[in-house]
Amino acid sequence: MKSKIDCVAAECLLRIKDSDIREMVLEQGRDAVDRGLHVGGAFSAVIPLVALYFGGTINLDVVNPTRAGQDMFILSKGHAVATLAAIMADKGYFDRALLTNSRSFGSILNGHPGPILPGVPISTGPEGHGMPVAQGYALAGSLEQRFDVYCLVGDGELQSGLIWEAVMYSGQTGLENLCILIDHNGGQLDNPRALAFPMKNIASWFTSFGWNAVTVDARDYRGVCEALDQFKRAPRRGRPTAIVCESVKGWGGFSDWCAAHKTTISPDLVEIELERQRERRASRVEAFLNRLKMMPPTEVAAAVEYARFMGLAVDAKKRTLDRIDTNVITCPAEPRNKEVSFDIERLPLLEPGKEYSADWVIRSCMQEYGRSGKVVTVDSDLSSTSGLKPGLAAVDSFKAFNVGVAESNMISIGEAWAALGYNVWVSTFCPFFDWRVMRRIAIGYQERLEAIESGLWLSEGHNLDMVFLATASNLETRTNGATHMGNDDALLFSEIAHLTIVDISCPNLLRAFIRWIMEGNRGLVYARVLRAPAAVLYPGEIEFSSGRSFRPVPESEEESVVIVTSGRGVYEALDARRRLHATGVTTGVVDMPFFDRDGIDTLLDRPVFLVLAEQNNGLLLKSIREQVSLEGRNARVLVRNLRGHHGERRFIHSATYDELTNAYGLSGERLAATIHDELEATGKGGRL
């Protein structure tokens, strides 16, 4: 469309659209609940974003934003959300009325973009998180249904290491369908007129990592549009593209307050700026209409058509140009079927009593579930401990990734695939997961829940299915050293909303857990698995479900002691049970991979000696304190975990497994001795 019209006329139309978007940005600040606006970065982002959305480069389906195969855009520098929201409202993703009262509790337009807003796939802020997710989308777009991915990042974000994890990986893997636009406006929060770290010759940085890189003057449209056209149409030769958009904060604004990072704007000042913007728009309309008089009829017709694509109605004979009222055209997505198909006959059979390692179970299961094409795995130089990549790559190597020692990038790539509807597994050692990225993904998960409930654009099956496979949990790391010990992760990550914590013991229980996940719509799950081989405790097909506990030996009415534990602790509890039985103490063992509130409630009402034995800093203990009433309960309680004598949290020293379990009183022998001593003493258990 654009190639058929006079280039000067096309630039005139883009400048008119520029004025319209700036007016909408200013109106958002004027009408926001706090009258606040990140105006400097929003204004410097106008030209790159208007060029992208109205320059004929990006291929989007506004009616169905979740349709596979269309191009994608990620706003990494989330402070420019006002510009993106203005463009999306203009395009018909949502009603323009939503731009009013932004940032308020009742608004779905927040200070940063997120999927509560129709057409926005992920939650981002100005911390470098969006670019790695865009890279994940580009990985998907380089496969069956090819599409391009665009991302706008700020120069301040380039100070984040997360960006460079993605830059290295994208260059190494030749993601030629990835294009990032860098809003190099030379300022950030503390100083809108200077960067804390000087960003000189940015293009050469990207070139050194195997990218195509070009620097353009982003104070006008020609250079930005030419660079985007070059990306879209020229041979890419296996390299991602970076377009460095040189500008300044607040570019395009008349008032000096437009250069601020964020400002609270008085209505009078806004009206002055709006008046100047409207005057400039009028002169731009006049320049376009004058240009039409010099163009042949065929080019005039093409210009009129292009203007309509931009939401502008042109009458060449009457010499008028008017805005076209925008209708909301985005429709709710069709529900997604997230269930992964499989042949149960091809899943591994685990013999009772025989030992299997978690990575072997996972590898064997992925070789079957991976046949569906719906599974994606991402490792970070630890695939030998997870079994994910060896398993999936055996049947679908295009969706099995190893990103190296870059866990933040690993998680971000996984999020992109999950947003596209895949069943995603990301894996590293327990302490290596990036809390910042996981928290942001959980925020996006919540916003997707709200979007599904609203019915504006998402529907059932359009939330994220991600397993954070945490290997070497509890005391499994052994002699690697304190930095690698997985004793505090469960407690830490339990504070992330919407993240389910699972601690798995038996290899057959792990097999059942994987099958449960593959049924779909399980959300965000942090699954802690063993590293060393373990014996099968549960034979046959096990039904795994959220909040359920298990009994590795049948429950007895004569139980006077019940040990509640999880993971490797189950095996120590069974050893303690054997030792206590030899002394005449009937003992039960409860394996609680999830927190089972009803199960704990029942146990607390029984006249038993209840032992909470955890090879971590006390997730079970915390869950009981938060979720269960302790008034008037019958059970006496003894707590054994990795906290100090006074309940203080701590890290774990390097040692062998036997040394560690003995040192912390969590071996079967030590547990049995402690329980025996408590029973023979005053009968007082520990206190929750």
Buried (B, 14 or more C-beta within 10 A) or exposed (E): EBEEBBEBBBBBBBBBBBBBBBBBBBBBBBBBEEBBBBBBBBBBBBBBBBBBBBBBBBEBBBEBBBEEEBBBBBBBBBBBBBBBBBBBBBBBBBBBEBBBBBBBEEBBBBBBBBBBBBBBBBBBBBBBBBBBBBBBBBBBBBEEEEBBBBBBBBBBBBBBEBBBBBBBBBBEBBBBBBBBBBBBBBBBBEEBBEBEEEBEEBBEBBBEBBBBBBBBEBBBBBBBBBBBBBBBEEEBEEBBBBBBBBBBBBBBBBBEBBBBBBBEBEEEBBEEBBEEBEEBBEEBBEBBBEBBEEBEEEBBBBBBBBBEEBBBEBEBEEEEBEEEEBEBEBEBBEEBEBBBEBEEEEBBEBEEEEEBBBBBBBBBBBBBBBBBBBBBBBBBBBBEBBBBBBBBBBBBEBBBBBBBEBBBBBBBBBBBBBBBBBBBBBBBBBBBBBEBBBBBBBBBBBBBBBBBEEEBBBBEBBBBBBBBBBBBBBBBBBEEEEEBBBBBBBBBBBEBEBBBBBBBBBBBBBBBBBBBBBEBBBBBBBBBBBBEEBBBBBEEEBEBEBEBBBBBEEEEEEBBBBBBBBBBBBBBBBBBBEBBEEEEBBBBBBBBBBBBBEBBBEBBEBEBBBBBBBBBBBBBBBBBEEEBEEEEBEBBBBBBBBBEEEEEBEEBEBBEBEBBBBBBBBBBBBBBBBBBEBBEEEEEBBEB
